[in-house]
């Protein structure tokens, strides 16, 4: 299975480079024409593309707003707000090395510094 990622606008370009370097298919909201679009539009597009949505937007972690079937998979990153793009990318890469990436499909992941929660949705 090929795992695809769709990065919300609030993710650094260094994350795109890192994911491409690991061999994943990747799109970024800024370069895919989603600058300034609503969360709903972004979530819908990611699902249509069968891509794991990656965002720092906490609304995506709300299962009432994004219940079972509303996405292909979602990672909500909750790192400190003062983290640099480099720090975000490094910690995200460390997380990906610890898991079987195919397990992200149909799951909601809340990724925090040094830990994560995963829930099937």
BELZITA-V452257 format. One record per pair of residues at least 24 apart in sequence whose C-alpha atoms are under 10 Angstrom apart, sorted by the first residue. I is the first residue (numbers start at 1). J is the second residue. D is the distance in Angstrom with one decimal. If there is no record, write none. Layout:
I,J,D
I,J,D
//
This chain:
1,101,10.0
1,102,7.3
2,50,9.8
2,51,9.6
2,101,9.7
2,102,8.1
3,50,8.3
3,51,7.0
3,52,7.6
3,101,7.3
3,102,6.5
3,103,9.7
3,104,8.7
3,105,8.2
4,46,9.2
4,49,8.1
4,50,6.9
4,51,4.6
4,52,6.1
4,53,8.8
4,72,9.9
4,73,10.0
4,101,9.9
4,102,9.8
4,105,9.7
5,46,8.0
5,49,9.0
5,50,8.4
5,51,4.8
5,52,4.6
5,53,6.0
5,54,7.1
5,73,9.2
5,74,9.3
5,75,9.8
6,32,9.4
6,42,8.8
6,43,9.2
6,45,8.9
6,46,6.0
6,47,9.3
6,49,8.5
6,50,9.1
6,51,5.7
6,52,5.9
6,53,4.9
6,54,6.2
6,55,8.8
6,74,9.4
7,31,10.0
7,32,9.8
7,42,9.3
7,46,8.9
7,51,9.3
7,52,8.3
7,53,5.9
7,54,4.9
7,55,6.3
7,56,9.6
7,75,9.6
8,34,8.6
8,35,9.1
8,37,9.9
8,39,8.8
8,42,7.4
8,43,9.2
8,46,9.6
8,53,7.1
8,54,6.0
8,55,5.1
8,56,7.8
8,57,8.4
9,34,8.0
9,35,6.9
9,36,8.2
9,37,9.3
9,42,9.6
9,54,9.5
9,55,7.7
9,56,9.1
9,57,9.7
10,54,9.1
10,55,6.5
10,56,6.4
10,57,7.9
10,85,9.9
11,54,7.8
11,55,6.6
11,56,7.3
11,57,10.0
11,77,9.4
11,85,7.7
11,88,8.3
11,89,8.8
12,84,8.7
12,85,5.3
12,86,8.1
12,88,7.9
12,89,7.6
13,85,7.8
13,86,9.5
13,89,9.0
14,85,6.6
14,86,6.8
14,87,9.8
14,88,8.8
14,89,6.4
14,90,9.3
15,85,7.7
15,86,8.2
15,87,10.0
15,88,7.8
15,89,5.0
15,90,8.4
15,92,8.1
15,93,8.4
16,89,8.8
17,89,9.3
18,89,7.2
18,90,8.7
18,92,9.4
18,93,7.4
19,89,9.1
19,92,9.6
19,93,8.0
19,96,9.6
22,93,9.1
22,96,9.8
25,51,8.7
26,51,8.3
26,52,9.4
27,51,8.8
27,53,9.7
28,53,9.8
28,54,9.5
40,65,9.2
40,66,9.0
40,70,9.6
43,70,7.6
43,71,6.4
43,72,8.9
43,73,9.7
43,74,9.0
44,70,7.5
44,71,7.2
44,72,9.4
45,71,9.2
46,70,9.9
46,71,7.2
46,72,7.3
46,73,8.8
46,74,9.3
47,71,4.9
47,72,5.0
47,73,7.9
47,74,9.6
48,72,8.2
50,105,8.7
50,106,10.0
51,104,10.0
51,105,8.4
52,101,10.0
52,104,7.3
52,105,6.9
52,106,8.7
52,107,9.1
52,108,9.4
53,108,9.6
54,109,9.4
56,81,9.4
56,110,9.7
56,111,9.5
58,110,9.2
60,108,9.0
60,110,9.7
61,108,7.3
61,109,8.1
61,110,7.1
62,108,9.6
63,108,8.7
63,121,8.3
66,108,9.6
66,121,9.2
67,108,9.7
67,121,6.8
68,106,8.0
68,107,8.9
68,108,9.5
68,120,8.3
68,121,4.5
69,106,7.9
69,121,7.2
70,106,9.5
70,121,9.0
71,105,9.0
71,106,7.3
71,107,8.8
71,108,9.0
71,121,8.8
72,104,8.7
72,105,5.9
72,106,5.3
72,107,7.7
72,108,9.2
72,121,9.3
73,103,9.3
73,104,5.9
73,105,4.8
73,106,4.7
73,107,5.0
73,108,6.0
73,109,8.2
73,120,9.0
73,121,8.3
74,104,7.5
74,105,8.0
74,106,7.9
74,107,6.4
74,108,4.9
74,109,6.2
74,110,8.5
74,118,9.8
74,121,9.7
75,104,8.2
75,107,8.3
75,108,6.0
75,109,4.7
75,110,5.9
75,111,6.8
75,116,9.7
75,117,9.8
75,118,9.0
76,108,7.8
76,109,6.2
76,110,4.9
76,111,6.0
76,112,8.6
76,116,9.7
77,109,8.3
77,110,6.1
77,111,4.8
77,112,6.3
77,113,8.8
77,116,9.2
78,110,7.1
78,111,5.8
78,112,4.9
78,113,7.4
78,116,9.5
79,111,7.7
79,112,5.6
79,113,5.8
79,114,9.6
80,112,8.7
80,113,8.1
88,113,9.5
//
